[in-house]
């Protein structure tokens, strides 16, 4: 199953600093279960980027984007990855 997770932060490229342990656990469990996981994050790094973390692909919208633009970019980015089997939205204030 292809799963999208949208978060405000907690999935830093390092996997050690600025992370939310329970979010990393969730990602690891989903990947271990055989799911293709894409994490869409806002404001983790200044520039947009993509990296692998715990077996998932993390898509960063960039810190310099306003919230409205960030929402549009994430929906475009999600569409670019075809249809997701499941999308869960959780707000993790960081």
Gaussian input, Z-matrix of N, CA and C with variables (Angstrom, degrees):
# hf/3-21g

backbone

0 1
 N
 C     1     B1
 C     2     B2     1     A1
 N     3     B3     2     A2     1     D1
 C     4     B4     3     A3     2     D2
 C     5     B5     4     A4     3     D3
 N     6     B6     5     A5     4     D4
 C     7     B7     6     A6     5     D5
 C     8     B8     7     A7     6     D6
 N     9     B9     8     A8     7     D7
 C    10    B10     9     A9     8     D8
 C    11    B11    10    A10     9     D9
 N    12    B12    11    A11    10    D10
 C    13    B13    12    A12    11    D11
 C    14    B14    13    A13    12    D12
 N    15    B15    14    A14    13    D13
 C    16    B16    15    A15    14    D14
 C    17    B17    16    A16    15    D15
 N    18    B18    17    A17    16    D16
 C    19    B19    18    A18    17    D17
 C    20    B20    19    A19    18    D18
 N    21    B21    20    A20    19    D19
 C    22    B22    21    A21    20    D20
 C    23    B23    22    A22    21    D21
 N    24    B24    23    A23    22    D22
 C    25    B25    24    A24    23    D23
 C    26    B26    25    A25    24    D24
 N    27    B27    26    A26    25    D25
 C    28    B28    27    A27    26    D26
 C    29    B29    28    A28    27    D27
 N    30    B30    29    A29    28    D28
 C    31    B31    30    A30    29    D29
 C    32    B32    31    A31    30    D30
 N    33    B33    32    A32    31    D31
 C    34    B34    33    A33    32    D32
 C    35    B35    34    A34    33    D33
 N    36    B36    35    A35    34    D34
 C    37    B37    36    A36    35    D35
 C    38    B38    37    A37    36    D36
 N    39    B39    38    A38    37    D37
 C    40    B40    39    A39    38    D38
 C    41    B41    40    A40    39    D39
 N    42    B42    41    A41    40    D40
 C    43    B43    42    A42    41    D41
 C    44    B44    43    A43    42    D42
 N    45    B45    44    A44    43    D43
 C    46    B46    45    A45    44    D44
 C    47    B47    46    A46    45    D45
 N    48    B48    47    A47    46    D46
 C    49    B49    48    A48    47    D47
 C    50    B50    49    A49    48    D48
 N    51    B51    50    A50    49    D49
 C    52    B52    51    A51    50    D50
 C    53    B53    52    A52    51    D51
 N    54    B54    53    A53    52    D52
 C    55    B55    54    A54    53    D53
 C    56    B56    55    A55    54    D54
 N    57    B57    56    A56    55    D55
 C    58    B58    57    A57    56    D56
 C    59    B59    58    A58    57    D57
 N    60    B60    59    A59    58    D58
 C    61    B61    60    A60    59    D59
 C    62    B62    61    A61    60    D60
 N    63    B63    62    A62    61    D61
 C    64    B64    63    A63    62    D62
 C    65    B65    64    A64    63    D63
 N    66    B66    65    A65    64    D64
 C    67    B67    66    A66    65    D65
 C    68    B68    67    A67    66    D66
 N    69    B69    68    A68    67    D67
 C    70    B70    69    A69    68    D68
 C    71    B71    70    A70    69    D69
 N    72    B72    71    A71    70    D70
 C    73    B73    72    A72    71    D71
 C    74    B74    73    A73    72    D72
 N    75    B75    74    A74    73    D73
 C    76    B76    75    A75    74    D74
 C    77    B77    76    A76    75    D75
 N    78    B78    77    A77    76    D76
 C    79    B79    78    A78    77    D77
 C    80    B80    79    A79    78    D78
 N    81    B81    80    A80    79    D79
 C    82    B82    81    A81    80    D80
 C    83    B83    82    A82    81    D81
 N    84    B84    83    A83    82    D82
 C    85    B85    84    A84    83    D83
 C    86    B86    85    A85    84    D84
 N    87    B87    86    A86    85    D85
 C    88    B88    87    A87    86    D86
 C    89    B89    88    A88    87    D87
 N    90    B90    89    A89    88    D88
 C    91    B91    90    A90    89    D89
 C    92    B92    91    A91    90    D90
 N    93    B93    92    A92    91    D91
 C    94    B94    93    A93    92    D92
 C    95    B95    94    A94    93    D93
 N    96    B96    95    A95    94    D94
 C    97    B97    96    A96    95    D95
 C    98    B98    97    A97    96    D96
 N    99    B99    98    A98    97    D97
 C   100   B100    99    A99    98    D98
 C   101   B101   100   A100    99    D99
 N   102   B102   101   A101   100   D100
 C   103   B103   102   A102   101   D101
 C   104   B104   103   A103   102   D102
 N   105   B105   104   A104   103   D103
 C   106   B106   105   A105   104   D104
 C   107   B107   106   A106   105   D105
 N   108   B108   107   A107   106   D106
 C   109   B109   108   A108   107   D107
 C   110   B110   109   A109   108   D108
 N   111   B111   110   A110   109   D109
 C   112   B112   111   A111   110   D110
 C   113   B113   112   A112   111   D111
 N   114   B114   113   A113   112   D112
 C   115   B115   114   A114   113   D113
 C   116   B116   115   A115   114   D114
 N   117   B117   116   A116   115   D115
 C   118   B118   117   A117   116   D116
 C   119   B119   118   A118   117   D117
 N   120   B120   119   A119   118   D118
 C   121   B121   120   A120   119   D119
 C   122   B122   121   A121   120   D120
 N   123   B123   122   A122   121   D121
 C   124   B124   123   A123   122   D122
 C   125   B125   124   A124   123   D123
 N   126   B126   125   A125   124   D124
 C   127   B127   126   A126   125   D125
 C   128   B128   127   A127   126   D126
 N   129   B129   128   A128   127   D127
 C   130   B130   129   A129   128   D128
 C   131   B131   130   A130   129   D129
 N   132   B132   131   A131   130   D130
 C   133   B133   132   A132   131   D131
 C   134   B134   133   A133   132   D132
 N   135   B135   134   A134   133   D133
 C   136   B136   135   A135   134   D134
 C   137   B137   136   A136   135   D135
 N   138   B138   137   A137   136   D136
 C   139   B139   138   A138   137   D137
 C   140   B140   139   A139   138   D138
 N   141   B141   140   A140   139   D139
 C   142   B142   141   A141   140   D140
 C   143   B143   142   A142   141   D141
 N   144   B144   143   A143   142   D142
 C   145   B145   144   A144   143   D143
 C   146   B146   145   A145   144   D144
 N   147   B147   146   A146   145   D145
 C   148   B148   147   A147   146   D146
 C   149   B149   148   A148   147   D147
 N   150   B150   149   A149   148   D148
 C   151   B151   150   A150   149   D149
 C   152   B152   151   A151   150   D150
 N   153   B153   152   A152   151   D151
 C   154   B154   153   A153   152   D152
 C   155   B155   154   A154   153   D153
 N   156   B156   155   A155   154   D154
 C   157   B157   156   A156   155   D155
 C   158   B158   157   A157   156   D156
 N   159   B159   158   A158   157   D157
 C   160   B160   159   A159   158   D158
 C   161   B161   160   A160   159   D159
 N   162   B162   161   A161   160   D160
 C   163   B163   162   A162   161   D161
 C   164   B164   163   A163   162   D162
 N   165   B165   164   A164   163   D163
 C   166   B166   165   A165   164   D164
 C   167   B167   166   A166   165   D165
 N   168   B168   167   A167   166   D166
 C   169   B169   168   A168   167   D167
 C   170   B170   169   A169   168   D168
 N   171   B171   170   A170   169   D169
 C   172   B172   171   A171   170   D170
 C   173   B173   172   A172   171   D171
 N   174   B174   173   A173   172   D172
 C   175   B175   174   A174   173   D173
 C   176   B176   175   A175   174   D174
 N   177   B177   176   A176   175   D175
 C   178   B178   177   A177   176   D176
 C   179   B179   178   A178   177   D177
 N   180   B180   179   A179   178   D178
 C   181   B181   180   A180   179   D179
 C   182   B182   181   A181   180   D180
 N   183   B183   182   A182   181   D181
 C   184   B184   183   A183   182   D182
 C   185   B185   184   A184   183   D183
 N   186   B186   185   A185   184   D184
 C   187   B187   186   A186   185   D185
 C   188   B188   187   A187   186   D186
 N   189   B189   188   A188   187   D187
 C   190   B190   189   A189   188   D188
 C   191   B191   190   A190   189   D189
 N   192   B192   191   A191   190   D190
 C   193   B193   192   A192   191   D191
 C   194   B194   193   A193   192   D192
 N   195   B195   194   A194   193   D193
 C   196   B196   195   A195   194   D194
 C   197   B197   196   A196   195   D195
 N   198   B198   197   A197   196   D196
 C   199   B199   198   A198   197   D197
 C   200   B200   199   A199   198   D198
 N   201   B201   200   A200   199   D199
 C   202   B202   201   A201   200   D200
 C   203   B203   202   A202   201   D201
 N   204   B204   203   A203   202   D202
 C   205   B205   204   A204   203   D203
 C   206   B206   205   A205   204   D204
 N   207   B207   206   A206   205   D205
 C   208   B208   207   A207   206   D206
 C   209   B209   208   A208   207   D207
 N   210   B210   209   A209   208   D208
 C   211   B211   210   A210   209   D209
 C   212   B212   211   A211   210   D210
 N   213   B213   212   A212   211   D211
 C   214   B214   213   A213   212   D212
 C   215   B215   214   A214   213   D213
 N   216   B216   215   A215   214   D214
 C   217   B217   216   A216   215   D215
 C   218   B218   217   A217   216   D216
 N   219   B219   218   A218   217   D217
 C   220   B220   219   A219   218   D218
 C   221   B221   220   A220   219   D219
 N   222   B222   221   A221   220   D220
 C   223   B223   222   A222   221   D221
 C   224   B224   223   A223   222   D222
 N   225   B225   224   A224   223   D223
 C   226   B226   225   A225   224   D224
 C   227   B227   226   A226   225   D225
 N   228   B228   227   A227   226   D226
 C   229   B229   228   A228   227   D227
 C   230   B230   229   A229   228   D228
 N   231   B231   230   A230   229   D229
 C   232   B232   231   A231   230   D230
 C   233   B233   232   A232   231   D231
 N   234   B234   233   A233   232   D232
 C   235   B235   234   A234   233   D233
 C   236   B236   235   A235   234   D234
 N   237   B237   236   A236   235   D235
 C   238   B238   237   A237   236   D236
 C   239   B239   238   A238   237   D237
 N   240   B240   239   A239   238   D238
 C   241   B241   240   A240   239   D239
 C   242   B242   241   A241   240   D240
 N   243   B243   242   A242   241   D241
 C   244   B244   243   A243   242   D242
 C   245   B245   244   A244   243   D243
 N   246   B246   245   A245   244   D244
 C   247   B247   246   A246   245   D245
 C   248   B248   247   A247   246   D246
 N   249   B249   248   A248   247   D247
 C   250   B250   249   A249   248   D248
 C   251   B251   250   A250   249   D249
 N   252   B252   251   A251   250   D250
 C   253   B253   252   A252   251   D251
 C   254   B254   253   A253   252   D252
 N   255   B255   254   A254   253   D253
 C   256   B256   255   A255   254   D254
 C   257   B257   256   A256   255   D255
 N   258   B258   257   A257   256   D256
 C   259   B259   258   A258   257   D257
 C   260   B260   259   A259   258   D258
 N   261   B261   260   A260   259   D259
 C   262   B262   261   A261   260   D260
 C   263   B263   262   A262   261   D261
 N   264   B264   263   A263   262   D262
 C   265   B265   264   A264   263   D263
 C   266   B266   265   A265   264   D264
 N   267   B267   266   A266   265   D265
 C   268   B268   267   A267   266   D266
 C   269   B269   268   A268   267   D267
 N   270   B270   269   A269   268   D268
 C   271   B271   270   A270   269   D269
 C   272   B272   271   A271   270   D270
 N   273   B273   272   A272   271   D271
 C   274   B274   273   A273   272   D272
 C   275   B275   274   A274   273   D273
 N   276   B276   275   A275   274   D274
 C   277   B277   276   A276   275   D275
 C   278   B278   277   A277   276   D276
 N   279   B279   278   A278   277   D277
 C   280   B280   279   A279   278   D278
 C   281   B281   280   A280   279   D279

   B1=1.4275
   B2=1.5314
   B3=1.3200
   B4=1.4651
   B5=1.5194
   B6=1.3412
   B7=1.4611
   B8=1.5223
   B9=1.3314
   B10=1.4658
   B11=1.5157
   B12=1.3345
   B13=1.4569
   B14=1.5259
   B15=1.3313
   B16=1.4590
   B17=1.5151
   B18=1.3418
   B19=1.4658
   B20=1.5229
   B21=1.3210
   B22=1.4663
   B23=1.5227
   B24=1.2925
   B25=1.4616
   B26=1.5098
   B27=1.3322
   B28=1.4564
   B29=1.5065
   B30=1.3478
   B31=1.4689
   B32=1.5289
   B33=1.3218
   B34=1.4584
   B35=1.5303
   B36=1.3153
   B37=1.4672
   B38=1.5357
   B39=1.3288
   B40=1.4692
   B41=1.5263
   B42=1.3217
   B43=1.4558
   B44=1.5149
   B45=1.3596
   B46=1.4592
   B47=1.5264
   B48=1.3210
   B49=1.4608
   B50=1.5283
   B51=1.3228
   B52=1.4659
   B53=1.5331
   B54=1.3214
   B55=1.4664
   B56=1.5276
   B57=1.3057
   B58=1.4601
   B59=1.5347
   B60=1.3375
   B61=1.4678
   B62=1.5306
   B63=1.3228
   B64=1.4706
   B65=1.5323
   B66=1.3254
   B67=1.4688
   B68=1.5279
   B69=1.3330
   B70=1.4673
   B71=1.5247
   B72=1.3296
   B73=1.4651
   B74=1.5280
   B75=1.3445
   B76=1.4629
   B77=1.5272
   B78=1.3170
   B79=1.4759
   B80=1.5215
   B81=1.3273
   B82=1.4713
   B83=1.5222
   B84=1.3317
   B85=1.4652
   B86=1.5264
   B87=1.3250
   B88=1.4685
   B89=1.5231
   B90=1.3324
   B91=1.4728
   B92=1.5209
   B93=1.3272
   B94=1.4688
   B95=1.5322
   B96=1.3234
   B97=1.4647
   B98=1.5216
   B99=1.3368
   B100=1.4573
   B101=1.5213
   B102=1.3310
   B103=1.4635
   B104=1.5233
   B105=1.3162
   B106=1.4686
   B107=1.5272
   B108=1.3312
   B109=1.4625
   B110=1.5276
   B111=1.3344
   B112=1.4694
   B113=1.5238
   B114=1.3344
   B115=1.4590
   B116=1.5269
   B117=1.3295
   B118=1.4601
   B119=1.5177
   B120=1.3313
   B121=1.4606
   B122=1.5225
   B123=1.3245
   B124=1.4601
   B125=1.5210
   B126=1.3151
   B127=1.4613
   B128=1.5153
   B129=1.3026
   B130=1.4650
   B131=1.5250
   B132=1.3175
   B133=1.4605
   B134=1.5254
   B135=1.3456
   B136=1.4693
   B137=1.5287
   B138=1.3198
   B139=1.4575
   B140=1.5316
   B141=1.3233
   B142=1.4737
   B143=1.5298
   B144=1.2954
   B145=1.4589
   B146=1.5146
   B147=1.3176
   B148=1.4684
   B149=1.5195
   B150=1.3352
   B151=1.4477
   B152=1.5213
   B153=1.3273
   B154=1.4577
   B155=1.5247
   B156=1.3271
   B157=1.4608
   B158=1.5240
   B159=1.3059
   B160=1.4775
   B161=1.5270
   B162=1.3186
   B163=1.4574
   B164=1.5189
   B165=1.3229
   B166=1.4685
   B167=1.5244
   B168=1.3246
   B169=1.4546
   B170=1.5192
   B171=1.3380
   B172=1.4599
   B173=1.5229
   B174=1.3246
   B175=1.4659
   B176=1.5305
   B177=1.3324
   B178=1.4595
   B179=1.5210
   B180=1.3359
   B181=1.4602
   B182=1.5229
   B183=1.3310
   B184=1.4587
   B185=1.5115
   B186=1.3303
   B187=1.4606
   B188=1.5086
   B189=1.3181
   B190=1.4599
   B191=1.5289
   B192=1.3138
   B193=1.4584
   B194=1.5177
   B195=1.3268
   B196=1.4593
   B197=1.5199
   B198=1.3049
   B199=1.4684
   B200=1.5207
   B201=1.3271
   B202=1.4587
   B203=1.5304
   B204=1.3243
   B205=1.4602
   B206=1.5139
   B207=1.3049
   B208=1.4551
   B209=1.5209
   B210=1.3152
   B211=1.4614
   B212=1.5155
   B213=1.3311
   B214=1.4618
   B215=1.5178
   B216=1.3322
   B217=1.4597
   B218=1.5153
   B219=1.3419
   B220=1.4594
   B221=1.5202
   B222=1.3345
   B223=1.4618
   B224=1.5229
   B225=1.3320
   B226=1.4675
   B227=1.5212
   B228=1.3370
   B229=1.4469
   B230=1.5248
   B231=1.3193
   B232=1.4603
   B233=1.5235
   B234=1.3220
   B235=1.4574
   B236=1.5124
   B237=1.3229
   B238=1.4598
   B239=1.5189
   B240=1.3176
   B241=1.4655
   B242=1.5216
   B243=1.3104
   B244=1.4613
   B245=1.5213
   B246=1.2666
   B247=1.4628
   B248=1.5206
   B249=1.2959
   B250=1.4596
   B251=1.5182
   B252=1.3134
   B253=1.4510
   B254=1.5205
   B255=1.3195
   B256=1.4563
   B257=1.5171
   B258=1.3097
   B259=1.4596
   B260=1.5187
   B261=1.3154
   B262=1.4605
   B263=1.5204
   B264=1.3105
   B265=1.4452
   B266=1.5296
   B267=1.3089
   B268=1.4581
   B269=1.5222
   B270=1.2957
   B271=1.4613
   B272=1.5227
   B273=1.3166
   B274=1.4574
   B275=1.5222
   B276=1.3298
   B277=1.4665
   B278=1.5191
   B279=1.3207
   B280=1.4696
   B281=1.5044
   A1=107.40
   A2=117.20
   A3=122.18
   A4=108.13
   A5=116.26
   A6=121.79
   A7=110.23
   A8=116.46
   A9=122.63
   A10=108.94
   A11=115.76
   A12=121.80
   A13=106.65
   A14=117.36
   A15=122.37
   A16=109.05
   A17=116.59
   A18=121.10
   A19=110.03
   A20=115.73
   A21=121.37
   A22=111.36
   A23=118.74
   A24=123.18
   A25=109.73
   A26=115.54
   A27=119.96
   A28=115.36
   A29=117.21
   A30=121.17
   A31=109.63
   A32=115.86
   A33=121.69
   A34=110.84
   A35=115.09
   A36=122.42
   A37=111.97
   A38=117.36
   A39=121.38
   A40=112.00
   A41=117.06
   A42=120.90
   A43=113.10
   A44=116.39
   A45=120.88
   A46=111.04
   A47=116.97
   A48=121.54
   A49=109.46
   A50=117.07
   A51=124.10
   A52=112.04
   A53=115.82
   A54=120.39
   A55=109.55
   A56=115.75
   A57=122.75
   A58=106.17
   A59=116.63
   A60=119.77
   A61=114.47
   A62=118.44
   A63=119.23
   A64=110.75
   A65=117.61
   A66=120.66
   A67=110.11
   A68=116.94
   A69=119.92
   A70=110.64
   A71=116.84
   A72=120.63
   A73=110.47
   A74=116.27
   A75=120.65
   A76=110.53
   A77=116.38
   A78=120.74
   A79=110.18
   A80=116.74
   A81=120.56
   A82=111.87
   A83=117.14
   A84=120.93
   A85=111.70
   A86=116.06
   A87=119.53
   A88=111.05
   A89=116.19
   A90=120.32
   A91=110.10
   A92=116.60
   A93=121.16
   A94=110.96
   A95=116.78
   A96=121.31
   A97=113.44
   A98=116.73
   A99=120.27
   A100=114.91
   A101=117.51
   A102=120.51
   A103=111.32
   A104=116.86
   A105=123.06
   A106=106.07
   A107=116.25
   A108=121.51
   A109=110.60
   A110=115.46
   A111=122.84
   A112=106.74
   A113=116.22
   A114=121.61
   A115=107.51
   A116=116.69
   A117=122.70
   A118=106.99
   A119=116.45
   A120=121.58
   A121=110.25
   A122=115.45
   A123=122.28
   A124=109.30
   A125=117.85
   A126=124.75
   A127=116.55
   A128=120.60
   A129=119.85
   A130=110.75
   A131=117.57
   A132=122.92
   A133=108.44
   A134=117.39
   A135=120.08
   A136=113.88
   A137=117.09
   A138=121.22
   A139=110.80
   A140=117.13
   A141=119.62
   A142=110.61
   A143=116.30
   A144=119.98
   A145=111.86
   A146=114.80
   A147=122.20
   A148=108.15
   A149=116.97
   A150=121.03
   A151=109.68
   A152=115.38
   A153=122.53
   A154=108.90
   A155=116.70
   A156=122.05
   A157=108.27
   A158=116.45
   A159=122.50
   A160=111.65
   A161=117.21
   A162=120.87
   A163=114.72
   A164=117.73
   A165=122.13
   A166=109.91
   A167=115.90
   A168=121.25
   A169=107.86
   A170=115.96
   A171=121.86
   A172=108.13
   A173=116.41
   A174=123.19
   A175=107.45
   A176=116.79
   A177=121.66
   A178=109.46
   A179=117.20
   A180=121.74
   A181=112.03
   A182=118.66
   A183=121.42
   A184=111.86
   A185=116.38
   A186=121.76
   A187=113.45
   A188=118.11
   A189=119.96
   A190=112.84
   A191=117.54
   A192=121.28
   A193=110.01
   A194=116.54
   A195=119.44
   A196=109.41
   A197=117.06
   A198=121.22
   A199=112.41
   A200=117.53
   A201=119.64
   A202=110.21
   A203=116.95
   A204=120.94
   A205=111.54
   A206=115.95
   A207=121.34
   A208=110.23
   A209=116.70
   A210=120.76
   A211=110.67
   A212=115.74
   A213=119.11
   A214=111.20
   A215=116.30
   A216=119.45
   A217=111.02
   A218=117.67
   A219=119.73
   A220=111.37
   A221=117.33
   A222=118.53
   A223=110.43
   A224=117.60
   A225=119.97
   A226=110.03
   A227=116.24
   A228=120.74
   A229=110.69
   A230=117.51
   A231=121.19
   A232=110.17
   A233=116.93
   A234=121.26
   A235=112.34
   A236=115.96
   A237=120.07
   A238=111.60
   A239=117.10
   A240=121.08
   A241=110.64
   A242=115.68
   A243=122.41
   A244=109.35
   A245=117.63
   A246=118.75
   A247=109.79
   A248=115.01
   A249=120.77
   A250=107.85
   A251=116.42
   A252=120.51
   A253=110.66
   A254=115.49
   A255=119.78
   A256=109.31
   A257=116.73
   A258=121.67
   A259=108.23
   A260=116.43
   A261=122.16
   A262=107.27
   A263=116.37
   A264=120.57
   A265=109.11
   A266=115.81
   A267=122.13
   A268=107.39
   A269=116.73
   A270=120.67
   A271=108.70
   A272=116.14
   A273=121.53
   A274=107.83
   A275=118.38
   A276=119.75
   A277=111.26
   A278=114.63
   A279=119.91
   A280=108.58
   D1=142.49
   D2=176.26
   D3=-97.95
   D4=121.88
   D5=-174.54
   D6=-121.39
   D7=135.53
   D8=174.41
   D9=-109.90
   D10=134.15
   D11=175.25
   D12=-122.04
   D13=125.45
   D14=178.72
   D15=-106.89
   D16=124.01
   D17=-178.50
   D18=-137.84
   D19=161.23
   D20=178.45
   D21=-83.70
   D22=-21.10
   D23=-178.23
   D24=175.41
   D25=-169.18
   D26=176.71
   D27=96.42
   D28=7.02
   D29=179.62
   D30=-130.75
   D31=54.89
   D32=-179.26
   D33=-59.69
   D34=148.84
   D35=-178.83
   D36=-54.66
   D37=-34.74
   D38=-177.32
   D39=-68.51
   D40=-28.69
   D41=-176.47
   D42=76.91
   D43=2.77
   D44=-177.25
   D45=-124.08
   D46=-49.20
   D47=-179.16
   D48=-93.56
   D49=149.23
   D50=177.38
   D51=51.93
   D52=45.94
   D53=178.00
   D54=-121.38
   D55=159.38
   D56=173.91
   D57=-109.97
   D58=108.72
   D59=-174.64
   D60=-53.49
   D61=-40.81
   D62=-178.38
   D63=-68.20
   D64=-29.50
   D65=176.52
   D66=-70.04
   D67=-42.19
   D68=176.52
   D69=-63.21
   D70=-38.25
   D71=177.58
   D72=-61.86
   D73=-45.18
   D74=179.57
   D75=-60.19
   D76=-45.82
   D77=179.62
   D78=-60.53
   D79=-47.41
   D80=179.50
   D81=-58.68
   D82=-43.15
   D83=-179.00
   D84=-64.73
   D85=-42.49
   D86=179.81
   D87=-64.92
   D88=-43.85
   D89=178.84
   D90=-64.84
   D91=-43.61
   D92=179.41
   D93=-61.04
   D94=-31.30
   D95=178.43
   D96=-76.85
   D97=-1.66
   D98=176.55
   D99=97.73
   D100=8.09
   D101=-179.77
   D102=-86.86
   D103=150.94
   D104=173.34
   D105=-93.01
   D106=113.98
   D107=-173.06
   D108=-110.52
   D109=130.35
   D110=174.32
   D111=-120.52
   D112=126.55
   D113=179.37
   D114=-109.17
   D115=122.96
   D116=178.51
   D117=-105.02
   D118=119.90
   D119=-173.22
   D120=-125.71
   D121=145.75
   D122=178.38
   D123=-107.68
   D124=136.51
   D125=169.38
   D126=66.59
   D127=21.93
   D128=177.76
   D129=-74.31
   D130=-43.05
   D131=178.07
   D132=-129.07
   D133=156.94
   D134=-178.18
   D135=-61.13
   D136=-37.77
   D137=-177.52
   D138=-105.42
   D139=147.26
   D140=175.23
   D141=-59.76
   D142=147.65
   D143=179.28
   D144=-169.16
   D145=170.77
   D146=179.34
   D147=-135.89
   D148=137.79
   D149=176.89
   D150=-152.63
   D151=168.07
   D152=178.05
   D153=-97.09
   D154=137.97
   D155=177.33
   D156=-148.48
   D157=121.50
   D158=178.37
   D159=55.99
   D160=30.79
   D161=178.93
   D162=87.82
   D163=-4.26
   D164=178.78
   D165=-103.75
   D166=160.61
   D167=174.52
   D168=-97.97
   D169=123.36
   D170=179.94
   D171=-101.52
   D172=129.59
   D173=178.47
   D174=-114.67
   D175=112.96
   D176=-179.07
   D177=-97.81
   D178=128.51
   D179=-179.10
   D180=-79.36
   D181=-18.72
   D182=-179.78
   D183=99.32
   D184=144.48
   D185=-175.83
   D186=-78.20
   D187=-21.39
   D188=-174.03
   D189=-83.84
   D190=-2.54
   D191=-177.67
   D192=-87.52
   D193=134.76
   D194=175.99
   D195=-67.39
   D196=158.90
   D197=-176.04
   D198=-56.06
   D199=-44.49
   D200=-178.53
   D201=-61.84
   D202=-45.21
   D203=178.04
   D204=-65.10
   D205=-33.77
   D206=179.61
   D207=-64.20
   D208=-42.45
   D209=179.46
   D210=-63.74
   D211=-42.84
   D212=178.86
   D213=-64.24
   D214=-42.88
   D215=-179.41
   D216=-63.72
   D217=-42.04
   D218=-178.65
   D219=-65.73
   D220=-38.30
   D221=179.35
   D222=-69.36
   D223=-35.71
   D224=175.63
   D225=-66.61
   D226=-41.87
   D227=-178.79
   D228=-65.48
   D229=-41.04
   D230=177.79
   D231=-61.93
   D232=-41.85
   D233=178.50
   D234=-64.78
   D235=-30.86
   D236=179.86
   D237=-68.79
   D238=-19.18
   D239=179.32
   D240=-98.85
   D241=29.58
   D242=-179.05
   D243=63.98
   D244=-159.62
   D245=-177.81
   D246=-89.69
   D247=138.24
   D248=176.76
   D249=-87.10
   D250=145.66
   D251=177.29
   D252=-71.55
   D253=-32.23
   D254=-177.49
   D255=-152.03
   D256=139.67
   D257=174.90
   D258=-129.43
   D259=123.57
   D260=177.84
   D261=-119.40
   D262=132.14
   D263=-179.72
   D264=-113.21
   D265=125.62
   D266=177.28
   D267=-134.48
   D268=138.10
   D269=178.49
   D270=-95.46
   D271=119.51
   D272=177.05
   D273=-116.80
   D274=93.27
   D275=-178.90
   D276=-66.75
   D277=126.85
   D278=-179.38
   D279=-127.61

